[in-house]
Amino acid sequence: MEPKPGATPRRWPDHRPLTLRVEEAAQLLGISRSTAYEHVKTGHIPSLKFGRARRVPRAAVDQLIAEALARP
């Protein structure tokens, strides 16, 4: 069954948003909110700006975690 246009994530429990709030990214990375914002400011954590909202691509968080696991 195809999702209807405009379907909300509540209707699709397996839905993973493509972007996260900085606070959500911090939680996934296990760092504080202020540390996450500092890394966003320096560019270590890539982010996008939509109006006044700052979002972190989920793929960037996944990549940061993968890189950390790959380090000896």
PyMOL commands that set and color helices and strands:
alter all, ss='L'
color gray80, all
select helices_A, chain A and resi 9-11+22-29+33-42+58-70
alter helices_A, ss='H'
color red, helices_A
select strands_A, chain A and resi 19-21+48-50+53-57
alter strands_A, ss='S'
color yellow, strands_A
deselect
rebuild
show_as cartoon
